[in-house]
Amino acid sequence: MECYITYCVKGFLAFNSENELISEKLFPEDEILNRLADIDDKKIVPEETEIIDEVSNDYDEIIIESNKRRSDYGNEKVNIKTPNPAGEYLRSNYEEFGLDSEEITEIYRNLAIYRIKKESSSEDKHLIQAINTIDEIDESISKQIERIREWYALYFPEMEVIRNNETYIRLISENKSKDEIIKAKPEAFPDDMIDLEEDINPKDIEIMNNYANSIYEMQQTRKNLEEYVDFKMQDIAPNLRLLVGSSLGAKLISHAGGLKRLAVYPSSTVQIMGAEKALFRHLKSGDRPPKYGLIYQHPQVRGAKWWNRGKIARMLAGMISHAARRDVFTKTFDENAFDEFIKKAEEIEKNNPFPTKTTKKRNEERSKGKNKKRKGKKKRKRR
């Protein structure tokens, strides 16, 4: 004999094969939103366990509407079927069970607001916004510095000897004229300079100084954001921060969409995260698959010999997955993780001082293939 279990905004209900209500376990009124959110997150709530235990004594098979796996219940009588006859009957006869469509709509509206608030209060969401802001500021600063250098060269072309962008902007923002800049950094400028000050309108100089001030303030904002990202990483992902640094760790979390999502990704996904275009190109045209994505920014990967980068990236991706899982699930800190990574990377470099024969052959074949393509293109052009 079988029974069917379904749920609604009020709680869990059990029906027999003739759609007769045999049991119900209602949610506490002040816990309805929490219970519905837990069900969406694939958690087993107390009312669900209670109603299964109650009907288990009288029925041989319990068919339940659920987004969870059968093994999660630990009961051999439980089977999953969504939708099941009880759920379809309940949704067709809400009024019979004292449920109003407007009330249901209001509860689910409040549930949506509740989930949005819960998500927005998550610490890694603020971290993601901060690291994305840094990337956008970097792009903006790069363009604006290029513009101010070109513009300020009309007034003081000798300033081009200042290669450091931060120093360049600071000198302009803190000093209102060419003479003040020279006094602030006399060793950087030659004695025989062209004097263009008479040909420059004071209003033009003022505008350029104001523009430099805005860039300087943006640079200071970026520094503050970097400190904030480092603080957040130390707070929510200390293992990941130790292994790859605050900036790269935050970028990995941002790309994954959250620390928890990064923790459940397999290491193979972490390894090529950020190289999706190359991966799809490989799947579409058969080009070489990418060996690394964002983790190429790690000094040990970027600084390794080219034939060892893939091996080190693969090993680092596995350690990143373990670090993220420690940060999310066990909340334990492994202070030796970085030293272990460095040791393993050095062993890879030591054991592979030269590229293997297969690697050399692959490179030769690749270069031959490129040459053939180039020759083919030239012949087509001649025709």
C-alpha positions as CSV (number, residue, x, y, z in Angstrom):
1,M,0.0,0.0,0.0
2,E,1.3,3.4,-0.9
3,C,0.8,7.0,0.1
4,Y,1.8,10.4,-1.3
5,I,3.4,13.3,0.4
6,T,3.5,16.9,-0.9
7,Y,3.9,20.3,0.5
8,C,2.5,23.8,0.2
9,V,3.1,27.2,1.9
10,K,1.4,25.9,5.1
11,G,3.3,22.6,5.6
12,F,3.5,19.0,4.5
13,L,0.4,16.9,3.7
14,A,0.1,13.1,3.2
15,F,-2.6,11.5,1.0
16,N,-3.6,7.9,0.3
17,S,-4.2,6.5,-3.2
18,E,-7.7,7.9,-3.2
19,N,-6.6,11.5,-2.5
20,E,-7.8,11.4,1.1
21,L,-5.9,13.5,3.6
22,I,-4.3,11.1,6.1
23,S,-1.8,13.4,7.9
24,E,-0.5,16.9,8.0
25,K,2.4,18.7,9.6
26,L,2.1,22.5,9.4
27,F,4.9,25.0,9.6
28,P,5.0,27.4,12.6
29,E,3.6,30.7,11.4
30,D,6.8,32.7,12.2
31,E,9.0,30.1,10.5
32,I,7.2,29.7,7.1
33,L,9.7,31.7,5.1
34,N,12.7,29.9,6.7
35,R,11.1,26.5,6.0
36,L,10.4,27.3,2.4
37,A,13.9,28.7,1.9
38,D,15.4,25.5,3.4
39,I,13.3,23.3,1.1
40,D,14.6,25.3,-1.9
41,D,18.1,24.8,-0.6
42,K,17.5,21.0,-0.6
43,K,17.4,20.7,3.2
44,I,15.1,18.3,5.0
45,V,12.9,20.2,7.4
46,P,11.6,18.8,10.7
47,E,7.9,18.7,9.5
48,E,9.1,16.6,6.5
49,T,10.8,14.1,8.8
50,E,7.9,13.9,11.2
51,I,5.3,13.1,8.5
52,I,7.5,10.5,6.9
53,D,8.0,8.8,10.3
54,E,4.3,8.9,11.0
55,V,3.1,7.3,7.8
56,S,5.9,4.7,7.6
57,N,4.2,2.5,10.1
58,D,1.0,2.1,8.0
59,Y,2.3,2.2,4.4
60,D,4.8,0.1,2.4
61,E,5.8,2.8,0.0
62,I,6.0,6.6,0.5
63,I,6.1,8.7,-2.7
64,I,7.2,12.2,-2.0
65,E,7.5,15.4,-4.1
66,S,11.1,16.5,-3.4
67,N,14.1,18.2,-5.0
68,K,16.4,16.0,-2.9
69,R,17.8,12.6,-3.5
70,R,16.2,9.4,-2.2
71,S,19.4,8.5,-0.2
72,D,19.1,11.8,1.8
73,Y,16.1,10.5,3.7
74,G,17.6,7.2,4.9
75,N,14.3,5.4,4.6
76,E,13.9,2.5,2.2
77,K,10.2,3.1,1.8
78,V,10.7,6.6,0.4
79,N,10.7,7.2,-3.4
80,I,10.9,10.5,-5.2
81,K,8.4,11.5,-7.8
82,T,7.8,15.1,-8.9
83,P,5.0,15.8,-9.5
84,N,3.0,13.1,-7.8
85,P,-0.8,12.6,-7.7
86,A,-1.2,14.2,-4.3
87,G,0.7,17.4,-5.4
88,E,-1.5,17.7,-8.5
89,Y,-4.7,17.2,-6.5
90,L,-3.6,19.8,-3.9
91,R,-2.7,22.4,-6.5
92,S,-6.0,21.9,-8.2
93,N,-8.1,22.2,-5.0
94,Y,-6.4,24.9,-2.9
95,E,-9.6,26.3,-1.5
96,E,-10.6,22.9,-0.1
97,F,-7.6,23.0,2.1
98,G,-8.1,26.7,3.2
99,L,-5.5,28.1,0.9
100,D,-6.2,31.4,-1.0
101,S,-4.3,32.2,-4.2
102,E,-3.7,35.8,-3.1
103,E,-2.3,34.5,0.2
104,I,0.0,32.1,-1.6
105,T,1.2,34.9,-3.9
106,E,1.9,37.1,-1.0
107,I,3.9,34.4,0.8
108,Y,6.1,33.7,-2.2
109,R,6.6,37.4,-2.8
110,N,7.9,37.7,0.8
111,L,10.0,34.6,0.2
112,A,11.6,36.3,-2.8
113,I,12.4,39.4,-0.7
114,Y,13.7,37.2,2.1
115,R,16.1,35.4,-0.2
116,I,17.3,38.6,-1.8
117,K,18.1,40.1,1.7
118,K,19.8,36.8,2.7
119,E,21.9,36.8,-0.5
120,S,22.8,40.5,-0.2
121,S,24.0,40.0,3.4
122,S,26.5,37.3,2.3
123,E,30.0,38.4,2.8
124,D,31.4,37.1,-0.4
125,K,28.9,39.2,-2.4
126,H,30.5,42.4,-1.1
127,L,33.9,40.9,-1.9
128,I,32.8,40.2,-5.5
129,Q,31.6,43.7,-6.0
130,A,34.8,45.1,-4.6
131,I,37.2,43.1,-6.8
132,N,35.0,43.9,-9.9
133,T,35.2,47.6,-9.0
134,I,39.0,47.4,-8.8
135,D,39.1,45.9,-12.3
136,E,36.9,48.6,-13.7
137,I,38.9,51.3,-11.9
138,D,42.1,49.9,-13.4
139,E,40.7,50.1,-16.9
140,S,39.5,53.6,-16.3
141,I,42.7,54.8,-14.8
142,S,44.7,53.3,-17.7
143,K,42.7,55.2,-20.3
144,Q,42.8,58.5,-18.3
145,I,46.5,58.4,-17.6
146,E,47.1,57.9,-21.3
147,R,45.0,61.0,-21.9
148,I,46.6,63.2,-19.2
149,R,50.1,62.3,-20.5
150,E,49.2,63.4,-24.0
151,W,47.5,66.5,-22.8
152,Y,50.1,67.6,-20.2
153,A,52.9,67.1,-22.7
154,L,51.6,70.2,-24.5
155,Y,52.6,72.2,-21.4
156,F,55.5,70.3,-20.0
157,P,56.9,67.7,-22.5
158,E,59.9,66.9,-20.2
159,M,57.5,65.2,-17.8
160,E,57.6,62.1,-20.0
161,V,60.8,61.1,-18.2
162,I,58.6,60.1,-15.3
163,R,57.7,56.6,-16.2
164,N,55.8,55.6,-13.1
165,N,52.2,56.6,-13.6
166,E,51.4,57.0,-9.9
167,T,54.4,59.4,-9.4
168,Y,53.4,61.3,-12.6
169,I,49.9,61.9,-11.4
170,R,50.9,62.8,-7.9
171,L,53.4,65.4,-9.1
172,I,50.8,67.2,-11.2
173,S,48.1,67.0,-8.5
174,E,50.3,68.3,-5.7
175,N,52.1,71.0,-7.7
176,K,50.3,73.7,-9.6
177,S,53.0,74.8,-12.0
178,K,56.1,73.5,-13.9
179,D,58.5,75.2,-11.5
180,E,56.9,73.5,-8.5
181,I,57.2,70.1,-10.2
182,I,60.9,70.7,-10.9
183,K,61.5,71.7,-7.3
184,A,59.7,68.6,-6.0
185,K,61.8,66.3,-8.2
186,P,64.8,68.2,-9.5
187,E,66.9,65.1,-10.3
188,A,64.5,63.9,-12.9
189,F,64.7,66.8,-15.3
190,P,67.5,68.2,-17.5
191,D,68.7,71.8,-17.2
192,D,68.1,72.8,-20.8
193,M,64.3,72.6,-21.0
194,I,62.0,74.4,-23.5
195,D,59.9,77.1,-21.8
196,L,56.4,77.0,-23.1
197,E,54.7,78.6,-20.2
198,E,54.1,81.9,-22.0
199,D,52.1,80.1,-24.7
200,I,49.8,78.3,-22.2
201,N,46.6,79.8,-20.9
202,P,46.5,79.6,-17.0
203,K,42.9,78.3,-17.3
204,D,44.3,75.3,-19.4
205,I,46.8,74.5,-16.6
206,E,44.1,74.7,-14.0
207,I,41.9,72.3,-15.9
208,M,44.8,69.8,-16.3
209,N,45.6,70.0,-12.6
210,N,41.9,69.3,-11.7
211,Y,41.9,66.4,-14.1
212,A,45.1,65.0,-12.5
213,N,43.5,65.4,-9.1
214,S,40.5,63.3,-10.1
215,I,42.8,60.6,-11.3
216,Y,44.9,60.7,-8.1
217,E,41.7,60.4,-6.0
218,M,40.7,57.4,-8.1
219,Q,44.1,55.8,-7.4
220,Q,43.6,56.3,-3.7
221,T,40.2,54.8,-3.9
222,R,41.8,51.7,-5.6
223,K,44.3,51.4,-2.7
224,N,41.4,51.5,-0.2
225,L,39.5,48.9,-2.1
226,E,42.6,46.7,-2.2
227,E,42.9,46.9,1.6
228,Y,39.2,46.1,1.9
229,V,39.5,43.0,-0.4
230,D,42.5,41.8,1.7
231,F,40.5,42.3,4.9
232,K,37.5,40.4,3.5
233,M,39.6,37.5,2.2
234,Q,41.3,37.2,5.6
235,D,37.9,37.0,7.2
236,I,36.0,34.6,4.9
237,A,38.7,32.7,2.9
238,P,42.0,32.7,4.9
239,N,43.2,29.4,3.3
240,L,42.6,30.6,-0.2
241,R,44.2,34.0,0.6
242,L,47.3,32.3,1.9
243,L,47.6,30.0,-1.2
244,V,47.0,32.5,-4.0
245,G,46.8,35.9,-2.5
246,S,43.9,38.3,-1.9
247,S,43.5,39.6,-5.4
248,L,43.6,36.3,-7.3
249,G,41.5,34.6,-4.7
250,A,38.8,37.3,-4.9
251,K,38.8,37.0,-8.7
252,L,38.3,33.2,-8.5
253,I,35.4,33.7,-6.1
254,S,33.9,36.4,-8.4
255,H,34.2,34.2,-11.5
256,A,32.6,31.3,-9.7
257,G,29.8,33.4,-8.3
258,G,30.6,32.8,-4.7
259,L,32.9,31.0,-2.3
260,K,30.6,28.1,-1.8
261,R,30.2,27.6,-5.5
262,L,34.0,27.7,-5.9
263,A,34.3,25.1,-3.2
264,V,32.0,22.6,-5.0
265,Y,33.7,23.0,-8.4
266,P,36.1,20.2,-9.4
267,S,39.7,21.1,-9.7
268,S,39.6,20.6,-13.5
269,T,37.0,23.5,-13.7
270,V,39.1,25.7,-11.4
271,Q,42.2,25.1,-13.6
272,I,40.6,26.6,-16.7
273,M,38.3,29.1,-15.0
274,G,38.7,32.3,-17.0
275,A,39.7,30.6,-20.2
276,E,36.2,29.8,-21.5
277,K,36.7,31.3,-24.9
278,A,39.8,29.1,-25.5
279,L,37.8,26.1,-24.3
280,F,34.9,26.7,-26.6
281,R,37.3,27.3,-29.5
282,H,38.9,23.9,-28.7
283,L,35.5,22.2,-28.7
284,K,34.4,24.0,-31.9
285,S,37.5,23.9,-34.1
286,G,39.7,21.3,-32.4
287,D,42.4,23.7,-31.3
288,R,44.6,22.9,-28.3
289,P,42.6,23.0,-25.1
290,P,43.6,25.6,-22.5
291,K,45.9,24.5,-19.6
292,Y,45.1,27.3,-17.3
293,G,42.9,30.4,-16.9
294,L,42.9,32.9,-14.1
295,I,45.5,30.9,-12.1
296,Y,48.1,31.8,-14.7
297,Q,48.3,35.1,-12.7
298,H,49.9,33.2,-9.8
299,P,53.7,33.9,-9.8
300,Q,54.6,30.2,-9.6
301,V,52.6,29.4,-12.7
302,R,53.5,32.4,-14.7
303,G,57.2,32.2,-13.8
304,A,57.6,28.5,-14.5
305,K,59.2,27.0,-17.7
306,W,56.6,26.8,-20.4
307,W,56.5,23.0,-20.4
308,N,55.9,22.8,-16.7
309,R,53.1,25.4,-16.4
310,G,50.3,22.9,-17.1
311,K,51.6,20.5,-14.5
312,I,51.9,23.3,-11.8
313,A,48.5,24.8,-12.8
314,R,46.9,21.4,-12.4
315,M,48.4,20.8,-9.0
316,L,47.6,24.4,-7.9
317,A,43.9,24.0,-9.0
318,G,43.6,20.9,-6.8
319,M,45.0,22.8,-3.8
320,I,42.7,25.7,-4.5
321,S,39.7,23.4,-4.3
322,H,40.9,22.0,-1.0
323,A,41.5,25.4,0.4
324,A,38.1,26.7,-0.6
325,R,36.4,23.6,1.0
326,R,38.3,24.2,4.2
327,D,37.1,27.8,4.2
328,V,33.5,26.8,3.6
329,F,32.9,23.5,5.4
330,T,35.5,22.8,8.0
331,K,36.5,26.4,8.9
332,T,40.0,25.2,9.7
333,F,43.2,27.0,8.8
334,D,46.2,25.2,7.2
335,E,49.2,27.5,7.7
336,N,51.5,25.1,5.8
337,A,49.5,25.0,2.5
338,F,51.6,27.6,0.7
339,D,54.9,26.0,1.7
340,E,53.6,22.7,0.5
341,F,52.6,24.2,-2.8
342,I,56.0,25.8,-3.3
343,K,57.7,22.6,-2.5
344,K,55.6,20.6,-5.0
345,A,56.2,23.3,-7.7
346,E,59.9,23.1,-7.1
347,E,59.9,19.3,-7.4
348,I,58.0,19.6,-10.7
349,E,60.6,22.1,-12.0
350,K,63.5,19.9,-10.8
351,N,62.1,16.6,-12.3
352,N,61.4,18.3,-15.6
353,P,64.4,20.4,-16.5
354,F,63.8,20.0,-20.3
355,P,60.7,19.5,-22.4
356,T,59.8,15.9,-23.3
357,K,60.2,14.5,-26.8
358,T,56.4,14.4,-27.2
359,T,56.2,18.0,-26.3
360,K,58.9,18.9,-28.9
361,K,57.2,16.8,-31.6
362,R,53.9,18.5,-30.8
363,N,55.4,21.9,-31.2
364,E,57.1,21.0,-34.5
365,E,53.8,19.6,-35.9
366,R,52.0,22.7,-34.7
367,S,54.5,25.0,-36.4
368,K,54.3,23.0,-39.6
369,G,50.6,23.2,-39.6
370,K,50.8,27.0,-39.2
371,N,53.2,27.3,-42.0
372,K,50.9,25.2,-44.3
373,K,48.0,27.5,-43.5
374,R,50.1,30.6,-44.3
375,K,51.2,29.2,-47.6
376,G,47.6,28.3,-48.5
377,K,46.5,31.8,-47.7
378,K,49.3,33.3,-49.9
379,K,48.4,31.1,-52.8
380,R,44.7,32.2,-52.6
381,K,45.8,35.8,-52.6
382,R,47.9,35.3,-55.7
383,R,45.0,33.7,-57.5
